[in-house]
Amino acid sequence: MNNNDYIIRKETEKDYREVENLAREAFWNLSEPGCFEHYFIHIMRKHKDFIPELNYVIELDGKVIASVMYCKAKLRDENGNEKPIVTMGPLCVLPEYQRKGYGKALLEHTFKVAAEMDYDTVINFGNPDNYVARGYKSCRKYNVCFEGDFFPAALLVKVLKDDALDGRKWFYYPSDVDAPCNDTEAVEAFDAQFPPKVKGWQPSQEEFYIHSHSVINRK
Ligand SMILES: CC(C)(COP(=O)(O)OP(=O)(O)OC[C@H]1O[C@@H](n2cnc3c(N)ncnc32)[C@H](O)[C@@H]1OP(=O)(O)O)[C@@H](O)C(=O)NCCC(=O)NCCS
């Protein structure tokens, strides 16, 4: 990766299908046989919680090789006070360009833009391996959970300002933007618009199961 070779820029309408295909390539068979993230991206752009100002891609030699999207979400404390925050994802890099620093560049760029927009907290689900080097911490460390005091191991929090979270308990309310992804027929129908790809098992699916079914019970 050479800093002068690539451009970080906003996604445009012309990129839509290329970005969806890039997501399909990046997520295929990663957490389940096939994937839904290309459909997720497709529907997210039309959702009220989608934040176009934080929708960036990396272009290299005229090709889009990485993409990131964000949505509005909120935290609510035990007294009912609310705080607007953002949920990050999907984040993806074309497989042949992964582990070269492009994901890092895209996150660091969009964290700056989000901070300029006065957001101070970013949350996402994910494999901690991909995020701890970006300063993400376990939700438990910031006392951020779901209703019922549920602290998933894969719920990761990045603060963009040191005093963003003051230790009080915050309940996380994500957008419902991903709800249509449960419609497997709609995902299949959308996937059929892309070149055929073979669904199969790979070890990352077990890793995903472990991460997504784990909770942190002790500080
Ligand atoms: C996850 C993903 C977005 C990361 O982007 P990337 O460009 O591949 O990652 P980067 O090269 O920027 O590295 C990010 C971090 O990954 C880790 N990393 C990088 N290279 C690594 C390697 N060879 N082995 C293990 N970890 C590595 C490091 O923690 C690195 O941060 P650091 O360089 O500051 O230490 C990308 O790999 C991807 O699209 N994967 C498939 C889709 C996916 O999993 N998306 C995220 C959903 S949770």
The ligand as an SDF file (V2000), in Angstrom:
LIG
                    3D

 48 50  0  0  0  0  0  0  0  0999 V2000
  -11.9750   -6.6870    8.0380 C   0  0  0  0  0  0  0  0  0  0  0  0
  -11.4300   -5.8170    6.9190 C   0  0  0  0  0  0  0  0  0  0  0  0
  -12.4330   -4.7260    6.5980 C   0  0  0  0  0  0  0  0  0  0  0  0
  -10.1360   -5.1690    7.4000 C   0  0  0  0  0  0  0  0  0  0  0  0
   -9.5960   -4.3690    6.3760 O   0  0  0  0  0  0  0  0  0  0  0  0
   -8.1040   -4.6410    5.8920 P   0  0  0  0  0  0  0  0  0  0  0  0
   -7.7570   -3.6160    4.8850 O   0  0  0  0  0  0  0  0  0  0  0  0
   -8.0120   -6.0640    5.4640 O   0  0  0  0  0  0  0  0  0  0  0  0
   -7.2930   -4.4790    7.2520 O   0  0  0  0  0  0  0  0  0  0  0  0
   -6.0310   -3.5650    7.5380 P   0  0  0  0  0  0  0  0  0  0  0  0
   -4.8890   -4.0060    6.6770 O   0  0  0  0  0  0  0  0  0  0  0  0
   -6.4090   -2.1300    7.4640 O   0  0  0  0  0  0  0  0  0  0  0  0
   -5.7210   -3.9850    9.0110 O   0  0  0  0  0  0  0  0  0  0  0  0
   -6.6110   -3.7450   10.0640 C   0  0  0  0  0  0  0  0  0  0  0  0
   -6.1020   -4.4700   11.2830 C   0  0  0  0  0  0  0  0  0  0  0  0
   -6.1920   -5.8730   11.0400 O   0  0  0  0  0  0  0  0  0  0  0  0
   -5.0800   -6.5340   11.6790 C   0  0  0  0  0  0  0  0  0  0  0  0
   -4.2020   -7.1250   10.6580 N   0  0  0  0  0  0  0  0  0  0  0  0
   -3.6370   -6.5620    9.5790 C   0  0  0  0  0  0  0  0  0  0  0  0
   -2.8990   -7.4540    8.8980 N   0  0  0  0  0  0  0  0  0  0  0  0
   -3.0000   -8.6220    9.5830 C   0  0  0  0  0  0  0  0  0  0  0  0
   -2.4790   -9.9120    9.3820 C   0  0  0  0  0  0  0  0  0  0  0  0
   -1.6820  -10.1990    8.3480 N   0  0  0  0  0  0  0  0  0  0  0  0
   -2.8470  -10.8750   10.2670 N   0  0  0  0  0  0  0  0  0  0  0  0
   -3.6590  -10.6120   11.3160 C   0  0  0  0  0  0  0  0  0  0  0  0
   -4.1670   -9.3810   11.5340 N   0  0  0  0  0  0  0  0  0  0  0  0
   -3.8500   -8.4000   10.7010 C   0  0  0  0  0  0  0  0  0  0  0  0
   -4.3940   -5.4830   12.4390 C   0  0  0  0  0  0  0  0  0  0  0  0
   -4.9880   -5.3600   13.6940 O   0  0  0  0  0  0  0  0  0  0  0  0
   -4.6520   -4.2500   11.6070 C   0  0  0  0  0  0  0  0  0  0  0  0
   -4.4800   -3.0570   12.2750 O   0  0  0  0  0  0  0  0  0  0  0  0
   -2.9700   -2.4420   12.4840 P   0  0  0  0  0  0  0  0  0  0  0  0
   -2.2750   -2.5470   11.1430 O   0  0  0  0  0  0  0  0  0  0  0  0
   -3.1750   -1.0430   12.8860 O   0  0  0  0  0  0  0  0  0  0  0  0
   -2.3390   -3.2830   13.5380 O   0  0  0  0  0  0  0  0  0  0  0  0
  -11.1570   -6.6430    5.6220 C   0  0  0  0  0  0  0  0  0  0  0  0
  -10.1810   -7.6180    5.8980 O   0  0  0  0  0  0  0  0  0  0  0  0
  -12.3960   -7.3200    5.0740 C   0  0  0  0  0  0  0  0  0  0  0  0
  -13.0860   -6.7610    4.2090 O   0  0  0  0  0  0  0  0  0  0  0  0
  -12.6980   -8.5470    5.5170 N   0  0  0  0  0  0  0  0  0  0  0  0
  -13.8850   -9.2690    5.0680 C   0  0  0  0  0  0  0  0  0  0  0  0
  -15.1630   -8.5850    5.4940 C   0  0  0  0  0  0  0  0  0  0  0  0
  -15.1790   -8.3160    6.9960 C   0  0  0  0  0  0  0  0  0  0  0  0
  -14.8320   -9.1500    7.8140 O   0  0  0  0  0  0  0  0  0  0  0  0
  -15.6160   -7.0930    7.3550 N   0  0  0  0  0  0  0  0  0  0  0  0
  -15.7460   -6.6750    8.7370 C   0  0  0  0  0  0  0  0  0  0  0  0
  -16.9970   -7.2070    9.3350 C   0  0  0  0  0  0  0  0  0  0  0  0
  -16.8620   -7.3610   11.0940 S   0  0  0  0  0  0  0  0  0  0  0  0
  1  2  1  0
  2  3  1  0
  2  4  1  0
  2 36  1  0
  4  5  1  0
  5  6  1  0
  6  7  2  0
  6  8  1  0
  6  9  1  0
  9 10  1  0
 10 11  2  0
 10 12  1  0
 10 13  1  0
 13 14  1  0
 14 15  1  0
 15 16  1  0
 15 30  1  0
 16 17  1  0
 17 18  1  0
 17 28  1  0
 18 19  1  0
 18 27  1  0
 19 20  2  0
 20 21  1  0
 21 22  1  0
 21 27  2  0
 22 23  1  0
 22 24  2  0
 24 25  1  0
 25 26  2  0
 26 27  1  0
 28 29  1  0
 28 30  1  0
 30 31  1  0
 31 32  1  0
 32 33  2  0
 32 34  1  0
 32 35  1  0
 36 37  1  0
 36 38  1  0
 38 39  2  0
 38 40  1  0
 40 41  1  0
 41 42  1  0
 42 43  1  0
 43 44  2  0
 43 45  1  0
 45 46  1  0
 46 47  1  0
 47 48  1  0
M  END
$$$$
